[in-house]
Amino acid sequence: TVHVAVSVASPSSLPGPDSLLVSIGMLCPPNDVDFEDNSLCCLLVSDSRHSCHIEAASVKPCDNDEGVFELLQGPWSLANVHPASSLLVPCTHQLGGGMLCFTPNSIIAVGDQGVRGKVESPVAFTAAASLPCQGVS
């Protein structure tokens, strides 16, 4: 069992106390690290106004505490995604990286270039599962 503690270093840039973490996912290679070689994750958060946002965050290990990380403002974010968004799933490099964001009636591809595509569906998504990232071959 691995226990990980996370401290939010800059609450003004990451979800604050009035926000709810809806989903989290680690980005896949090759766009999975920031300029300091820290891993990147994406947070899907709902704020007090029931708006959803996707925030990229750098996961920086603390120097003295093994298993303790800081979440720092990442290189990109996307405001005002569908308020009923429920899940982030990482896209592999074959799909251009970034995340798939599941809403009740669509799947939206997002990344450092913003929204890259959207597929509407007449069927409501009630569940989805994340698959592990595959390395670049």
C-alpha positions as CSV (number, residue, x, y, z in Angstrom):
1,T,0.0,0.0,0.0
2,V,1.3,3.4,-1.0
3,H,0.0,6.5,0.9
4,V,0.4,9.8,-0.9
5,A,-0.2,13.2,0.7
6,V,-0.8,16.2,-1.5
7,S,-0.5,19.8,-0.5
8,V,-1.9,22.5,-2.7
9,A,0.9,25.1,-3.0
10,S,-1.1,27.9,-4.6
11,P,-4.8,27.8,-3.8
12,S,-5.5,30.8,-6.1
13,S,-4.5,28.9,-9.2
14,L,-5.8,25.4,-8.3
15,P,-9.2,24.3,-7.0
16,G,-9.9,26.2,-3.9
17,P,-11.9,25.3,-0.7
18,D,-15.3,26.0,-2.5
19,S,-14.5,23.5,-5.3
20,L,-15.3,19.9,-5.6
21,L,-12.8,17.5,-7.3
22,V,-14.9,15.5,-9.8
23,S,-12.2,13.5,-11.6
24,I,-8.4,13.3,-11.9
25,G,-6.1,11.7,-14.5
26,M,-2.4,11.6,-15.2
27,L,-1.4,12.7,-18.7
28,C,0.2,10.2,-21.0
29,P,3.6,10.6,-22.8
30,P,4.9,12.5,-24.7
31,N,3.0,15.5,-23.2
32,D,3.1,14.2,-19.6
33,V,5.7,16.5,-18.0
34,D,6.2,20.2,-17.5
35,F,9.3,22.2,-18.3
36,E,10.9,21.1,-15.0
37,D,10.2,17.4,-15.8
38,N,7.4,17.2,-13.1
39,S,4.6,14.8,-14.0
40,L,1.3,16.5,-15.2
41,C,-2.2,15.6,-14.2
42,C,-5.6,17.0,-15.0
43,L,-8.2,17.9,-12.5
44,L,-11.9,18.2,-13.3
45,V,-13.4,20.5,-10.7
46,S,-16.8,21.9,-10.1
47,D,-16.9,25.3,-8.4
48,S,-19.5,26.9,-6.1
49,R,-21.4,28.2,-9.1
50,H,-21.7,24.6,-10.5
51,S,-19.4,25.4,-13.4
52,C,-16.8,22.8,-14.3
53,H,-13.2,23.5,-15.3
54,I,-10.3,21.4,-16.3
55,E,-6.9,22.4,-14.8
56,A,-3.6,20.9,-15.7
57,A,-1.4,20.6,-12.6
58,S,2.3,19.9,-12.1
59,V,2.9,17.2,-9.5
60,K,6.1,18.2,-7.8
61,P,7.6,15.9,-5.2
62,C,8.6,17.6,-1.9
63,D,12.4,17.4,-1.3
64,N,12.3,16.0,2.2
65,D,9.1,14.0,2.4
66,E,8.9,10.8,0.3
67,G,5.3,10.3,-1.0
68,V,4.4,14.0,-0.4
69,F,3.7,16.2,-3.5
70,E,2.7,19.7,-4.2
71,L,0.1,20.5,-6.9
72,L,1.3,23.5,-8.8
73,Q,-0.4,25.5,-11.6
74,G,0.2,23.6,-14.8
75,P,0.7,24.8,-18.3
76,W,-2.9,25.0,-19.4
77,S,-6.5,25.0,-18.3
78,L,-10.0,25.0,-19.8
79,A,-12.8,26.9,-18.2
80,N,-16.6,26.3,-18.4
81,V,-16.8,22.7,-19.7
82,H,-20.3,21.1,-19.5
83,P,-21.5,21.4,-15.8
84,A,-22.4,17.7,-15.7
85,S,-19.0,16.5,-16.8
86,S,-18.1,13.5,-14.8
87,L,-14.8,11.8,-15.9
88,L,-11.4,12.5,-17.4
89,V,-9.7,9.7,-19.3
90,P,-6.1,10.1,-20.6
91,C,-5.6,10.0,-24.4
92,T,-2.5,8.2,-25.7
93,H,-0.1,9.8,-28.1
94,Q,-1.9,8.0,-31.0
95,L,-4.9,10.2,-30.2
96,G,-2.9,13.3,-29.7
97,G,-2.5,13.3,-25.9
98,G,-4.5,15.3,-23.5
99,M,-7.8,14.1,-22.0
100,L,-11.2,12.9,-23.0
101,C,-13.8,14.6,-20.9
102,F,-17.1,12.7,-20.6
103,T,-20.4,14.7,-20.4
104,P,-23.9,13.2,-20.2
105,N,-24.2,13.2,-24.0
106,S,-20.8,13.7,-25.5
107,I,-17.1,13.0,-25.3
108,I,-14.8,16.1,-25.7
109,A,-11.1,15.8,-26.5
110,V,-9.1,18.5,-24.7
111,G,-5.4,19.4,-24.3
112,D,-2.8,22.1,-24.3
113,Q,-4.4,23.4,-27.6
114,G,-7.9,23.7,-26.0
115,V,-10.8,21.7,-27.3
116,R,-9.6,19.4,-30.2
117,G,-12.9,17.6,-30.9
118,K,-16.3,16.7,-29.7
119,V,-18.5,13.6,-30.4
120,E,-22.2,13.9,-29.6
121,S,-24.1,10.9,-28.7
122,P,-27.9,10.3,-28.4
123,V,-27.0,7.8,-25.6
124,A,-26.3,9.1,-22.1
125,F,-23.0,7.9,-20.7
126,T,-23.4,6.5,-17.2
127,A,-20.0,4.9,-16.7
128,A,-16.6,4.8,-18.3
129,A,-13.3,3.4,-17.2
130,S,-9.7,4.7,-17.5
131,L,-7.1,2.5,-19.2
132,P,-3.4,2.6,-18.3
133,C,-1.1,4.7,-20.4
134,Q,1.1,2.9,-22.9
135,G,4.7,4.1,-23.4
136,V,5.7,5.6,-26.7
137,S,7.0,3.0,-29.1
